[in-house]
Amino acid sequence: MKKFVVLFLGVSLLVSCIWKNYLMSDDDLVWMSPYEYGDTILYRSADNVDSLVITDKYISNDYEFVAHSIGPTESHGTAVIEGKMCHYGDSFDVSILTQKTDDVTLRTYIRFSQRNYTKFWQDEVDHLDSRRVNGVVYNDLACIDSVDMKWSRIMRPYNIKSMLWSKSKGLIQYEYLPTDSTQGDVYTYYKKLPYKQKK
């Protein structure tokens, strides 16, 4: 029995040396707190309503105890929320992904559709601003415009000009790029309809 304990401790020490775990803190996970699977979030413009339906939520933030290869290996806490935005009869994907890249840095991606995305760093103060939107003050906003967005070179980007994303409340406001038939309407958070599971 004593030999088994010594062997177990030795293997555990070896694995801990070659396997690095970067887990998300409770504060990091606040990015995932606004939405649950099945929620519907409504946004209003001057003459229309968009709806965002949350289609998936996934969080992987556990320690790994077994190394799968020889040499340095890393495990990163990762969380994803995916949704489908309905706009004038059309629909496109909206998602947020956060991942702990090292002991202090949380890397966050926000993506509208599969044809463009934007990324920013949670620990950069200039990306978390305070702003009043429809009478509500948000102190944790990522204010992202077309300059910040990284466009795909393969497909034409979706016509999103800018967005405001709150760390604790989710997507607050977004603006479409003007087209030949529209003026680039601004859509602002209206209300959330929580998903109610059937009994």
N, C-alpha and C positions, 0 to 999 in steps of 0.2 A: 504493500500500500504506500509506504513511504517513497519507494522508487517511482511509483506512478505519479505521486504528487510532485516530486522533483522534476520528472520528465514533463509533466503538464506545465509547470511554471516556466521551465526552460523554453518550451515551444511557444508559450504565450509571450515571453520576453522577446524571442526572435521575431515573431509575427509583428509585435508592436513596433519593433525597430524598422521593419521594412514596409509596414502598412500605415499610411498617414490618413487620419480621419479628420475631415473638416466639416463639422456639423453646424447647421443653422441654429442660431440662438432664438429665444422667444421673441426678441425684437425683430430679428430677420423675418420670422414667420408672420409678422403683422402684414406683410405684403400679400399674404394668402388669405387673410381674415375676412375681407369684404364679401366673398361669394362662397356659396355651396352649390353642389350639383343640383341642377333643375331650377335654380333661381332665374327669374325674368326681371331685367332692369329696363326701365323705360326712359327715353330721352326725348325732349321736345325742342322743336325749332319754332319759328314763327307760324308755320302752317302744316307741320307734319310731326309724326311720332315714330321714332325708331325703337326697336326692341332688341335687347341682347339676352340670349338664353345661354346659361352656363351648361355646357355639355360634358365637362370632365374636370375633375380636380384630383391631383395626384401629388403626394408628398413622400419622399424617400429620405429619411433623416436618421438612420440607425447606424450603429457601429458595425464594422465588419471584423470578424475574429479570425478569419482564415485567409491567408494569402494565396492567390490563385496562380502566381508566377514567381519566379526567382528574381530578386532585385526590387528596387523601390516601387511601391504601388500606392495609389491614392484613392480615397473614397470621399466624394463630395456630396454634402446635403443638397438635394434638388427638389424643387416644387414647381408644379405647373397648373395653371388654370386655363381652360380652353372654352371658347364660346362661339356662338353664331349670331351675327348681327343682321337684322332684317331692315332693309332700307328701300322704300318705294317698290316693293315686290322682288327686289334682288336680295342676295345674302352673301356674306363673306365672313371669313374667320377672324376672330380676335383672340389673342392669347398673351399671357404673361408668364415668363419663366424666370425663376431665381435660382442661383447656384452659389454655394460658398466655395470660392476659389482658393482661399488660404485662411489663415487664422482670423483675419480681420476684414477681408474684402468680400462683399456680396455682389455678384454680378447679376444684373437684371435686364432682361430683354422684354420689350413690348412690341407686339406684331399685329398689324392690321392686314388681314388676308395673307395668302402665301406669296404675294407679289411685292411686298415691302415689309420692312421692319425697322424698328429703332432700338437702340440700346443706350443705357446710361449706367453709371456706377452709383450705388446706393450711398457710398461714403463721400461723395463729392457734394459739398454743401450747396453749391450753386444750382444743383438740380432739385433741391427740396426747398421750395419757396412758399411764402405766405401770400394768399390772394383771396379777395372776397368775390364769390360767385353766387349770383342771385340772393344776396343778403346773408350768405353763409361764409364764414371765414375758415379757410383751410390752411393749416400751417405745415403741411407735409406734401406739397405738390411737386411733382416732376412736370415742368413746363417744357413741352417738346414741340418744335416746329419743323418745317421741311428742311431746315439747315442741319438739324440733328439727325434726321432720318437717313438710314443707309439703304439705298435703292438696289433692288435686284437687277443684274445685268441681263437676265434671261427673259423676264417677262415685264410688261408694262406695270408700273406701280399703281396701286389703288389710289383714288383721288382724295386722300386725306392730307390736309394742309397742316394741321396742328392738333394737339391734344393736351389735356390736363389730367394727370393721373395721380390720385391721392394714395399715399402709402396705406392709410387705414380705411379709406372709403371706396377705393377703386376708381374706375373711369368716371370723371366728373363732367368733362366737356370735350368736344372735338369739333373741328371745322372741315368741311369739304372744300376741295379746290374748285374754283369756278369752271364751268364748262360752257358750251354754246347754248345750253338750255337752262342752266341753273346759275345762281349768284354766289355759290359757296356758302350755304347755310351753316349756321352754328347750332349744334345740338347740346343741350344741357341736361344733366341728371334731373329726373322728375321724381321717380319713386321706384322701390324694389318690391317685387312680388315673390316672397319666399316660396320655395317648393314645398308642397305638402304631400308626404308619402301616403299612398292609399293603404288603408288598414285591411 
